[in-house]
Each structure stands twice: as structure tokens, then as C-alpha cells.
Amino acid sequence: MQTTPFYINSTLAHSEPVETTLSFKPFISHLQKLQENATGIKARFYQYVLTHFQPYINSPMACETDSNVECDQVALDLIFGTLSPVVCDENNYLWALSTPVPNKVFYSTSAFYNFVNRKKEIEVESVVLTSNEQFKKQQLAYIYRFILKHLYDFAPVLHDPVYYIYTDGETGLSRYYNIHVNTDFIKVEVKQELPELTFEMVENLLHGDDSLDAITEILPLSWFKFEGFSVITLEDVTERHAIEDIREAISSPHEDERELYKQAIHSLNILAESNDVQFGLLPFLKLNGEPVFDYTSCSQSILIQSAKKLGMAESVFHQIVKQYEAKPKVVFFNSISEGKQQKYPFLKVLKQTGIQSYAVIPVFYNKHIAGIMEVYAERELVFYENMLSRLEFAIPLIAQLLQNSIEHFNARIDEVIKDKFTSLQPAVQWKFNETAWEWLRIPHNDGSKIKISNIVFNDVYPLYGAIDIRNSTVERNQALQQDLRTVIKLLLKVLLTLDEQYPNLLWQTLFQKANEWLQIVDNFVNSSDEMLINEFLENEAGKALSTFRQEHPESAALVSRFLNMIAQDCEGPAFTQRNRLEVSMQMINSAVNGYFEKAQEQLQSLYPCYFEKIRTDGVEYDIYVGQAIAPKKPFSADYLKQIRMWQLTSMIEVSCLTHTLLEHMPAALQTTQLIFIHSAPIDISFRNDERRFDVEGAYNIRYEVIKKRIDKVLVRDTGERLTQPGKIALVYFTEIEAHEHIGYIEQLQKQNKLLPEVEHLELEELQGVIGLKALRVSINFEN
């Protein structure tokens, strides 16, 4: 043991931020409490220690000077024996006693003394030792956290660890030691009455913020005195720190990918505790299930680096991924002989670049291989089991890092698709993947603009459906009228009162204009009228009343009600009816969108198809299905029939869903349901300008025209709208289409989902469209 004192920061040797006294009293009190519940050999040991400390019990200031402490070598040895593990070797145990606010170490193990005083070999990473000012700041934070914990029971939420970094002279690798300070044997004496504190007043300090200005004003350090001693222990956390470095690399997705790999590889070297061994990482990138070579992601693999020097990087990558992925297992080559090169051709590439030993370790993410970790050396090497066991806890993090590379690659593909196309669905994603990769792999260094290929799907069957909010335009206009009428009537009331109390020709002019706008509102409000009314209310009447309120503060109670009403954006009473309508419409749209988000799972399970929703006052959707969408799965008419049955069933379920919302809506709104049957296949292509699919060819465009015009079609010779609440309308051209869907209707009638009656309707001619017919069925809401 060492009794030679030394300072952690010698520059601040005589600079005490708070009054302190070295004392054994807190230690004695702690030992006495332990003895009360101890039995057997522990009780006898505690009694033996306390007997030696008996002279200090009634002399609390016996340890006031450093010299007194240093004199009682036996007492210090007993403290070490009490607080340290029984079987610890003091030549390897980094342990010391220091002043209550740690700086002067007066007793330590030989290991601690030699470690801390090996100044030429130690670098310091923590803020505690980098400068005098930072050291003082760290001491203050330590003091106040102690005060808050022991006097206010406010425990720190976060506490950044403090590290020593020791660079090993032989390997050149860093080792990390965490500094633990035990404050169990320190008591704080308060010289003043303490003020009350709330958590919010000290929140920043408890959350790890070093800002101390506020707390030092509330609790001056002159109010306190610290008595006792602190116990410092250095813990070797090299492995933990190396793991944390890998974890940090994982959580830094926006950093350069190669730098993240280098950081992880450096941590693996630290874990291996050998500079003879090097590491490489290789993610397995895939596109449509096939390996894809990308040098940015693969550059930290020694195999790829070696192959690149020989101009074989991509071919070697495809070879190893295909072969190794089929039978992933740990493979060790302690030496690369001629025989091994013949059996494993990729070893020739490594041998030619000077690698003598090589190992491959598969890395799995969620039971799927994400890539490999390479271990290699430029000399023949035995891959010891204990070295590999040290890497065990790093493997899951390496798996996440490789998976991040895979996801980053996929995100790059998606980015091109979203930039050049749109957000896409799995059913057609494969086509965009292939086109995007073809575009990515073409060099663009010369700045030339390379046209991206068109995306076309031929001979697909379209299905169209629409769930519309009944009379939404009428409802919206009525809500607008009611809100404007409320605001104008309030204005008229205010102007009448003002004219009585403060006669002015301005009030009469505004009153006349307000009456004229009220008449317009009572009849009909178009978009231009709405803008002019708001202009009048806000800029003409509003500004006049606001100016008057400033000049006549006594009028505030009268004028403010109107001014407050028009000043509240979309939330106040001026928008009451429109907000009721908007909430109801949002309830319907949210319910319908939520339904289709879930129902698509069943739809896609029938056969892969493209499903696109279009937001209107309600929801419209297009479905495209056919062999071109899923070339690997044979398509037949049976799949089309199943999807058409799904479409009719889903319309019933959506209608029932919106019907149940009626009693919960602020404004009662109903929906109508429409299906357009088109039995002939069409061609669709992706339009880059609109970022959506559209029909291709003159004949196919006719389908799109009909689809957009039938939502307001009338039943011939009746003047009645085809679409009605509580019913599903199915528009068609041919009797074959009608006959097929009557079969679906009959099935659903047997299930009591539809009422028995089926209406066969002739429809009025639309512009450029004749011969349309419709089936209309009623939904059984009771069932």
C-alpha cells in the first residue's frame, strides 16, 4: 500500500471549493450500523475494527490534519480491509482514499499509485482533467449533486462517466478505466437554514447539464461543510467502452458509412487485445432477392479490397455471397496453402495481397444472414478461442451495423423511386427497383442527363370504387352560410349599440354594408363572395372597430367580442358550423382509410395487385391486377372473380362502418358507394410528371373518362341521382358484366348482407358516353 500523498490536479492543490475536513466519523457510524445486524465472523470483524477506531468516536476532529491521518497506518489498512474484496490483490486493484471532494489522494494501492502517476503513458479523455476551469466545474457539479441527493433527496437522472485512457505501450491499443467515487463516508454540515427547492429549479443539473449558475445563487457553498473521506476505484471498462463505440456507430446513420465501419473495426481490435489481428466487415446487399455489389458498403472487407486491386471485386463478391449464403458457417484458415487455394478459389486473391491467415464468421440479423465478419492477419496465426469469445457481445451490434447498411442501400433505391416516381406498393415495387438500379449503375460523372426508362404494365384489369360523402358541397355551403350569418349578426348588434352610445356616420355606413352582405349570405355564397365578405369583416369593419377601441378603452367590453371572434383562426365561434362539418368528414375519411389500410392485407393475399387511394370529399380507389403485376405468379380469371367479390364485400363493410358513425358525428353525414365494372384489360404506365399511374392508349383513356363522369350520373327519366345513401351502385356496359355481378350479389343476399331487391337501371347519357346501365342494391344495416 502507498501512503505517499499526491494530487489529481496539483495546480489546484490549495483551492478548495467548499470547506472540508478529513474524518473517520462517517465511516465509524456506517460500521456501527452494519454491526447491529451482523452475526458470526462479520460481527467479530466489525467489533475488531471499531475497537481500533474507539479513540476517534469521541474526538470528531482527530483527523483534521492530513498528518494525523497519515500517522495512523493501521486505521487506513483496516479501512482498506473492510471496503475491498477479501481475495483482491492490491498490486492489481485500483483503489484509493481521497479528500471529501476528490483531489488529494492520501492512501492508495500500489496499482492505483503507479497507474495514475504513469504520466507519460496516460491520456485523459474526460472533462475532469483537461483544464483547471473544467476541473473546478466538475468538482462543483459533484458537490451540488451530493447536496441535492443527501439534503433534498433529488437523485441525478443522468451522470456522464469519467474515464482514464491508458495506451498500452506494446500493442498501441487503448484501455479505458471508469472512475467511481464512493461518497458513503461523507457527511455534509449545514450552517444556514435551507430554502425549499422544486425539481424544476435543479432539473438541468440532475439531467447532466453542467450549468451551475442558478444553483450557486440559491445554495452558496459557504453554507456547507463536508466531513469524512471519499473512496476512489478505477474499473477496467475497455470491453464495455469498445461495445459502446460500436453502438454509437450504429446510432449515427447520417455519418459516412465507411467511417462508421472503421470505428467499429477499431473497437473490435480493442476487444481482441492484439494488433496482429485485423477485422473486415461485408454486408450482403440484395436487389429483388439477388446479390448486388456496391463498393461504398463493401469497402471495409479485406477480401473486396484485395479483389479490387486485381480488378475482380464484383465477381468475387457475387461468388462468395452465393456460395457462402447457402451454407453459412465459421471457417478458419490459420494458413493459406496451395491446397486450400484450390478448394477455395477466393483465397488466391487474399494470398496475392499478403494475407496469410483468414477467418469468416457469419453475422445473422433476425435469423437471416446480414453479412460476414472477417478476421485476418499478415502472418500465420492460430485463432484462439479466448480471443474470439471476447467478440461474442459485439456480434449482435455488428449484425445491426450490417443490417443498417442493407437498409441504407434499400433506402437509396427507394429515394430514387420516390424522387423519380412516387411512393410505391410491394406489388409493383420490383419493377421500379430494377429500373432504379439500372439508372443508378450508369456513371453520371460527366453531368449528362440520362433518361430513365418508362414503367409500363400491359393487359391489367381495372377495378374502380368510390365512397362519397352525400351532398358534401351543399353541406359545406350551408355551414359557411350559418357561420357568416352568426358573425354578421353580431357585427350588426355591436354597430347598433355603438351608434346609440357613440353616434358616428361610420357606424351607419358599416351597418348598411353588413345588412347587404347578410342578404347575400341568406341567398347563396360563392367563392368570390366569401372572399369579399371576409375582406369586409376583417379589414374594413375589424380595423375600424379596433381603432375605435384603442381611442375609447371603455368600449372594449362591447367591441372585443366581435374582434375576438374574427381573430381566432379556424377555432373560434366564427367557424362553429364549418368545424362541425369538418370533424364529421374527417371521422368518415379516417374510418374509410383505416378500413382499406387493413383490408388490403386480404386483397393482396388473393393476388398481388396495385391499390391506389385518391382523397376527395370521400375516398376513391383504383385497383389494377394481372399477370404483368406479378410475373412470377400465374394469373387466371378465378383471381379476378375473387377480387371483384372482395370489392363488393368491402363496399358493404365500409357503408356499415360509416353508418355506425352517424350517432357520433357533430354533423350527420351519409355516404354513397359506387363501383364501375370494366371487364376488358387495359395498359397503364407511370407518369413521371404526375407521379402516378395512368391509362395508356386512346381506347384505355375512354375508361378513365367514364370513371370521372359517373359519380353524378342520373337515372334515366327520373332526375334521381344514381348514388344513394345505404345503397351500392354498380355501373356497367354489357349484360355479361351484369350477370357476373348478380351472382356475387346473390351470394351476399344469402348471407343477409344485402337486402333482396336488385334494381336494374338505365342511365342518362353523359358527354361522349352512351349505353351505360347500373345495378343498385340496398345494404342490410340491421344484419
KOLNUKOL-969452 format. One record per residue (C-alpha): x, y, z; residue in one letter. Coordinates in steps of 0.05 Angstrom, whole numbers, padded with zeros to 5 digits, always signed. Each point is the difference from the previous one (the first is absolute). Example, Ala and Ser with C-alpha at 12.3 -4.5 7.8 and 13.67 -1.06 7.14 Angstrom:
2
+00246-00090+00156A+00027+00069-00013S
//
This chain:
783
+00000+00000+00000M+00022+00072-00013Q-00006+00057+00050T+00037+00050-00043T-00051+00055-00014P-00010+00030-00069F-00051+00044-00035Y-00044-00017-00059I+00007+00074-00020N+00061+00028+00034S-00012+00071-00026T-00063+00003+00042L+00032-00033+00061A-00019+00057+00048H-00064+00022-00035S-00058-00029+00039E-00069+00016-00030P-00034-00018+00067V+00025-00007+00072E+00021-00073+00013T+00027-00040+00058T+00032-00069-00003L-00035-00043+00052S-00013-00072+00018F-00067+00016+00033K-00046-00016-00060P+00038-00066-00010F-00008-00018+00073I-00075+00015-00002S-00008-00042-00062H+00037-00058+00033L-00041+00005+00063Q-00065-00007-00040K+00028-00062-00035L+00019-00031+00066Q-00071+00006+00027E-00025-00053-00050N+00064-00040-00008A+00012-00069+00028T+00057-00050+00003G+00068+00017-00028I-00024+00065-00030K-00024+00026+00067A+00067-00018+00032R+00037+00034-00057F-00041+00064+00006Y+00012+00000+00075Q+00075-00008-00012Y+00001+00059-00047V-00044+00043+00045L+00046-00014+00059T+00058+00030-00039H-00042+00061-00018F-00025+00009+00072Q+00046+00061+00012P-00032+00036-00059Y-00072-00009+00022I+00001+00055+00052N+00052+00042-00037S-00034+00020-00065P+00055+00047-00020M+00057-00049+00012A+00012-00006-00075C-00003+00075-00013E+00071+00002-00029T+00028-00044-00054D+00060-00018+00044S-00045-00032+00053N-00033-00043-00052V+00066-00022-00030E+00026-00018+00070C-00053-00053+00013D+00023-00051-00052Q-00038-00055+00035V-00066+00038-00004A+00010+00011-00075L+00017-00073-00010D-00063-00020+00037L-00042+00045-00045I+00030-00034-00061F-00012-00069+00030G-00072+00018+00016T-00018+00030-00067L+00039-00043-00049S-00014-00072-00021P+00034-00049+00046V+00038-00036-00056V+00020+00062-00040C+00073+00011-00016D+00019+00072+00016E+00052-00002-00056N-00057-00007-00050N-00056+00036+00036Y-00008+00074-00019L-00025+00029+00066W+00014+00063+00041A-00023+00046+00056L-00007+00074-00014S-00027+00065+00029T-00076+00007+00004P+00002+00040-00065V+00049-00045-00038P+00067+00031-00017N+00053-00019+00051K+00012-00075+00005V+00031-00017+00068F-00004-00076-00001Y-00002-00049-00059S+00018-00067-00026T+00066-00007-00036S-00038-00014-00064A-00039+00065+00005F+00062+00041+00018Y+00041-00028-00058N-00058+00006-00049F-00018+00073+00014V+00072+00023+00004N+00020-00032-00066R-00009+00068-00032K+00037-00011-00065K-00044-00059-00019E-00068+00026+00021I-00046+00044-00041E-00062+00029+00031V-00066+00000-00037E-00047+00027+00054S-00015+00073+00012V+00024-00009+00072V+00074+00006-00017L+00005+00040-00064T+00005+00069+00031S-00002+00034+00068N-00066+00034-00015E-00033-00064-00023Q+00028-00036+00061F-00031+00053+00046K-00066-00007-00038K+00000-00075+00009Q+00014+00007+00074Q-00058+00049+00008L-00047-00047-00036A+00023-00057+00046Y-00011+00043+00063I-00070+00024-00020Y-00023-00069-00022R+00022-00025+00068F-00037+00056+00036I-00064-00010-00041L+00001-00075+00012K+00014+00000+00074H-00038+00063+00022L-00057+00002-00051Y-00005-00072-00023D+00009+00022-00073F+00040-00056-00033A+00036+00015-00066P-00038-00026-00061V+00061-00003-00044L+00073+00000+00017H+00054-00002-00053D+00056-00048+00019P+00071+00025+00007V+00055-00040-00034Y+00075-00009+00002Y+00027-00024-00066I+00063-00040+00004Y+00038-00016-00065T+00035-00067+00004D+00072+00008-00019G+00006-00069-00031E-00064-00004-00042T-00013+00074-00010G-00073-00013+00017L-00039+00041+00050S-00028-00024+00066R-00056+00035+00036Y-00009+00008+00075Y-00063+00028+00032N+00009+00043+00063I-00049-00019+00055H-00005+00045+00062V-00033-00030+00061N-00030+00055+00044T-00029-00045+00054D+00050+00025+00051F-00013+00075-00009I-00048+00043+00040K-00020+00071-00016V-00009+00051+00055E-00049+00057-00014V+00015+00068+00030K-00063+00036-00023Q-00074-00016-00005E-00011-00034-00067L-00050+00031-00050P-00054-00043-00032E+00018-00027-00069L-00044-00028-00055T+00023-00052-00050F-00007+00051-00057E+00050+00047+00034M+00055-00052-00002V-00024-00041-00060E+00058+00018-00046N+00053-00020+00050L-00034-00066+00015L-00006-00015-00075H+00075+00007-00010G+00002+00073-00021D+00062+00034+00027D-00035+00067+00007S+00011+00020+00073L-00016+00075+00001D-00071-00008+00027A+00017-00050+00055I+00060+00038+00026T-00044+00061+00012E-00053-00040+00037I+00049-00042+00041L+00067+00036+00012P+00055-00049+00018L+00019+00042+00061S-00062-00031+00033W+00030-00070+00000F+00056-00040+00030K+00020-00070-00024F+00028-00050+00050E+00028-00070-00013G+00038-00030-00059F-00016-00025-00070S+00018-00067-00029V+00025-00002-00072I-00001-00064-00041T+00023-00007-00072L-00037-00054-00039E+00027-00029-00065D-00058+00012-00049V+00039-00010-00064T-00047-00052-00027E-00062+00038+00020R+00027+00064-00031H+00018-00035-00065A-00070-00028-00003I-00028+00069+00012E+00042+00027-00058D-00032-00051-00046I-00068+00019+00027R+00016+00073-00014E+00018-00018-00072A-00068-00034-00007I-00037+00061+00026S+00036+00047-00049S-00037-00016-00065P+00017+00067-00031H+00075-00008+00006E+00043-00025-00057D-00011-00075-00003E+00074-00016-00009R+00018+00040+00062E-00052-00037+00041L+00030-00066-00022Y+00070+00024+00018K-00024+00020+00069Q-00032-00068+00011A+00062-00036-00026I+00045+00040+00047H-00045-00022+00058S+00007-00072-00022L+00076+00008+00002N-00005+00026+00071I-00043-00060+00020L+00049-00048-00032A+00058+00031+00040E+00047-00013-00058S+00027+00044-00056N+00020-00061-00040D-00073-00015-00015V-00041+00043-00046Q-00075+00000-00016F-00043+00011-00060G-00075+00007-00009L-00041-00017-00062L-00076+00009-00003P-00040-00043-00049F-00040+00049-00042L-00059-00026-00040K-00044+00026-00056L-00063-00040-00015N+00032-00058+00038G+00066+00001-00039E+00068+00023+00026P+00020+00071-00019V+00071+00027+00004F+00009+00071+00026D+00072+00019+00015Y-00019+00055+00050T-00033-00052+00046S+00051-00055-00015C+00065+00042+00005S+00017-00023+00071Q+00006-00073-00020S+00072-00024-00010I-00025-00050-00051L-00033+00054-00042I+00060+00047+00009Q+00047-00055-00024S-00046-00019-00058A-00005+00073-00022K+00076+00005-00006K-00004-00058-00049L-00061+00028-00036G-00045-00056+00025M-00041+00033+00056A-00070-00009-00028E+00010-00071-00025S+00031-00023+00066V-00057+00033+00039F-00054-00038-00040H+00039-00065+00007Q+00009+00004+00076I-00071+00024+00014V-00034-00054-00041K+00045-00056+00026Q+00005+00022+00072Y-00073+00020+00008E-00021-00071-00018A+00041-00030+00057K+00020+00055+00050P+00049-00025+00052K+00063+00021+00036V+00061-00016-00042V+00073+00007+00024F+00061+00000-00044F+00060+00005+00048N+00043-00002-00063S-00016+00007-00074I+00033-00060-00034S-00002-00020-00074E-00049-00055+00016G-00048+00047+00035K+00004+00049-00058Q-00021-00054-00049Q-00059-00019+00044K-00020+00073+00015Y+00019+00043-00060P-00014+00066+00035F+00061-00014+00046L+00045+00011-00061K-00021+00073+00000V+00019+00008+00073L+00066-00037-00007K+00022+00045-00058Q-00010+00062+00044T+00041-00028+00059G-00054-00029+00045I+00025-00064+00035Q-00057-00016+00048S-00074+00010-00012Y-00066-00016+00035A-00072+00012-00019V-00054+00006+00053I-00073+00005-00023P-00041+00056+00031V-00075-00011+00007F-00054+00052+00009Y-00068-00027+00021N+00021-00070-00023K+00019+00025-00070H+00072+00008-00020I+00017+00074-00005A+00073-00009-00020G+00066-00024+00026I+00055+00021+00048M+00071-00014-00024E+00059-00013+00046V+00068+00001-00034Y+00074+00010+00010A+00062+00009-00043E+00033-00059+00034R-00022-00071+00016E-00043+00003+00061L-00039-00045+00046V-00069+00029+00014F-00003-00013+00074Y-00067-00015+00030E+00008+00050+00057N+00013+00057-00050M-00063-00017-00039L-00041-00006+00064S+00016+00073+00016R-00036+00018-00065L-00064-00036+00021E-00036+00061+00027F+00020+00042-00060A-00031-00048-00052I-00073+00023+00010P+00022+00072-00009L+00040-00017-00061I-00063-00034-00027A-00039+00064+00011Q+00055+00041-00035L-00001-00046-00060L-00076+00002-00001Q+00004+00076+00001N+00043-00004-00063S-00052-00045-00032I-00056+00048+00019E+00041+00060-00023H+00009-00033-00068F-00074-00015-00004N-00014+00072+00021A+00044+00025-00057R-00041-00041-00049I-00064+00026+00032D+00026+00071-00004E+00010-00005-00075V-00069-00031-00007I-00033+00054+00042K+00039+00055-00036D-00012-00026-00070K-00067-00034+00012F-00041-00001+00064T-00012-00039+00064S-00014-00071-00025L-00031-00064+00022Q+00033-00068+00005P-00041-00028-00058A+00036+00045-00050V+00062+00019+00040Q+00042-00054-00035W-00008+00035-00067K+00022+00067+00028F+00058-00034+00036N+00027-00027-00064E-00008+00065-00038T+00031+00041+00056A+00060-00046+00005W+00011+00003-00074E+00000+00076+00005W+00045+00000+00062L+00054-00045-00029R+00010+00045-00061I+00058+00049+00014P-00026+00072+00005H+00067+00033+00011N+00000+00039-00065D-00063+00038+00021G-00040-00025-00059S-00075-00011+00010K-00018-00073-00009I-00073-00014-00012K-00031-00052+00046I-00041-00055-00032S-00076+00001+00000N-00038-00046+00047I-00056-00036-00038V-00047-00057+00020F-00039-00029-00058N-00067-00037+00000D-00021+00013+00072V-00073-00001+00024Y-00024+00065+00032P-00049+00004+00059L-00026+00067+00022Y-00039+00018+00063G-00022+00064+00033A-00027+00016+00069I-00027+00070-00002D-00029+00045+00054I-00072+00015-00020R-00013+00073-00019N+00067+00021+00029S+00001+00064-00042T-00070+00019+00023V+00017-00016+00072E+00064+00042-00004R-00037+00059-00029N-00054-00003+00053Q+00052-00003+00055A+00035+00060-00030L-00066+00038-00004Q-00016-00014+00073Q+00069+00022+00025D+00000+00064-00042L-00072+00015+00022R+00022-00006+00073T+00059+00047-00008V-00039+00052-00040I-00058+00001+00049K+00049+00011+00057L+00031+00057-00039L-00068+00032-00012L-00015-00005+00075K+00066+00033+00018V-00010+00056-00051L-00070+00015+00025L+00025+00007+00071T+00059+00043-00021L-00045+00046-00040D-00043+00011+00062E+00059+00012+00047Q+00050+00032-00048Y-00039+00029-00060P+00042-00001-00063N-00016-00003-00074L+00052-00056-00006L-00045-00047+00040W-00059+00014-00046Q+00043-00015-00062T+00027-00064+00028L-00070-00020+00024F-00028+00009-00071Q+00056-00041-00031K-00007-00055+00052A-00075-00004-00015N+00014-00007-00075E+00050-00057+00013W-00051-00034+00046L-00050-00002-00057Q+00052-00030-00047I+00017-00052+00052V-00073-00019+00009D-00006-00014-00074N+00065-00031-00023F+00074+00008+00012V+00050-00014-00055N+00076+00000+00007S+00009+00072-00022S-00055+00023+00048D+00033-00037+00058E+00066+00036-00013M-00035+00068-00004L-00039-00012+00064I+00063-00020+00038N+00034+00062-00028E-00057+00043+00026F-00002-00033+00068L+00075+00000+00013E+00029+00060-00036N-00058+00049-00002E-00044-00012+00060A+00054-00034+00041G+00052+00055-00008K-00051+00055+00013A-00023-00033+00065L+00072-00015+00021S+00020+00072-00009T-00062+00024+00038F+00016-00047+00058R+00070+00030+00006Q-00028+00070+00001E-00057-00018+00048H+00024-00054+00048P-00067+00002+00036E-00031-00032-00062S+00044-00063+00004A-00054-00044+00032A-00047+00016-00057L+00048-00002-00059V+00046-00057+00022S-00051-00055-00008R-00004+00012-00075F+00075+00012-00009L+00017-00063+00039N-00048-00040-00042M+00031+00020-00067I+00071-00005+00028A-00003-00074+00019Q+00027-00041-00059D-00046-00058-00015C-00013-00015+00073E-00047+00053+00026G-00076+00009-00005P+00007+00030-00070A+00015-00070-00024F-00047-00041+00043T-00042-00032-00055Q+00058-00009-00047R+00040-00034+00055N-00058-00046+00016R-00003-00019-00074L+00075-00008-00005E+00003-00045+00061V-00055-00044-00028S+00034-00005-00068M+00066-00017+00034Q-00034-00055+00040M-00027-00031-00064I+00065+00006-00038N+00042-00026+00058S-00046-00060+00008A-00001-00016-00075V+00075+00009-00007N+00013-00042+00061G-00046-00054-00027Y+00036-00004-00066F+00069+00000+00033E-00020-00065+00036K-00043-00029-00056A+00058+00004-00049Q+00033-00058+00036E-00057-00045-00020Q-00001+00030-00070L+00074-00012-00011Q-00006-00071+00026S-00049-00016-00057L+00050+00022-00053Y+00053+00055-00001P-00031+00064-00028C+00010+00075-00001Y-00048+00038+00045F-00001+00076-00002E-00045+00045+00043K-00019+00069-00023I-00023+00050+00053R-00062+00041-00020T-00058+00020+00045D-00002-00075+00012G+00047-00054-00026V+00009-00027-00071E+00044-00058-00018Y+00030-00035-00061D+00021-00073+00000I+00042-00030-00056Y+00011-00074-00003V+00029-00047-00051G+00059-00043-00021Q+00044+00061-00014A-00006+00021+00074I+00025-00067+00026A+00038-00036-00056P+00023-00056+00046K-00070-00020+00021K-00046-00028-00056P-00063+00042-00008F-00069-00027-00016S-00072+00024-00004A-00014-00031+00068D+00045+00051+00034Y-00038+00057-00034L-00067-00029+00024K+00026-00005+00072Q+00023+00073-00002I-00066+00024-00028R-00036-00037+00055M+00047+00033+00050W-00016+00068-00030Q-00075-00009+00009L+00008-00028+00070T+00046+00057+00021S-00052+00051-00024M-00051-00032+00046I+00048+00002+00059E+00021+00072-00013V-00073+00022-00005S-00016-00034+00066C+00061+00032+00032L-00020+00071-00021T-00073-00015+00019H+00021-00016+00072T+00036+00067+00004L-00065+00040-00010L-00018+00003+00073E+00071+00025+00018H+00007+00054-00053M-00010+00074+00018P-00032+00007-00069A-00037-00061-00026A+00030-00019-00067L-00015-00061-00043Q+00041-00034-00053T-00016-00029-00069T+00036-00059-00031Q+00017-00008-00074L+00034-00055-00040I+00018+00004-00074F+00005-00068-00035I+00049-00003-00058H+00012-00071-00025S+00052+00014-00054A+00074+00006+00019P+00037+00065-00010I+00072+00025+00000D+00027+00047+00054I+00064+00038+00004S+00033+00042+00053F-00003+00075-00015R+00063+00033+00026N-00032+00069-00002D-00059-00019+00045E+00037-00054+00039R-00058-00049-00009R-00025-00055-00046F-00045+00018-00058D-00032-00037-00057V+00038-00008-00066E-00030+00005-00070G-00063+00032-00029A-00047-00059+00014Y+00023-00004+00072N-00009+00075+00011I-00074-00010-00012R-00002-00042+00064Y+00030+00058+00039E-00050+00050-00030V-00060-00043+00019I+00028-00011+00070K+00005+00075+00013K-00071+00017-00025R-00044-00053+00032I+00002+00026+00071D-00058+00048-00013K-00037-00040-00054V-00076+00000+00003L-00049-00057-00009V-00034+00009-00068R-00066+00038-00001D-00002+00009+00076T+00048+00056+00017G+00024-00044+00058E+00074-00007+00016R+00024-00072-00010L+00041+00001+00064T-00042-00001+00063Q+00016-00009+00074P-00007-00071+00025G+00007-00029-00070K+00055-00024-00047I-00003+00019-00073A+00036-00043-00052L+00008+00033-00068V+00012-00045-00061Y-00004-00005-00076F-00014-00073-00017T-00049-00051+00025E+00057-00049+00011I+00029+00048+00052E-00069+00007+00033A-00012-00074+00002H+00067-00014+00034E-00013+00052+00054H-00071-00024+00011I+00032-00066+00021G+00042+00037+00052Y-00061+00039+00024I-00041-00064+00009E+00056-00030+00043Q-00001+00061+00045L-00075+00000+00003Q+00002-00071+00026K+00047+00025+00054Q-00051+00055+00018N+00051+00054-00016K-00043+00028-00057L-00076+00008-00003L-00038-00043-00050P-00018+00053-00051E+00047+00014-00060V-00015+00062-00042E+00017-00003-00075H+00008+00071-00024L+00011+00037-00066E+00044+00061+00008L-00002+00068-00035E+00050+00013-00054E+00065+00034+00021L+00042+00043-00045Q+00030-00048-00049G-00026-00061+00037V-00064-00038-00017I-00028-00069+00018G+00018+00000+00074L-00042-00042+00046K+00002-00014+00075A-00019-00049+00054L-00019+00029+00067R-00006-00040+00064V-00017+00020+00071S+00043-00018+00060I-00030-00037+00059N+00023+00044+00057F-00040-00040+00051E+00042-00061-00015N
//
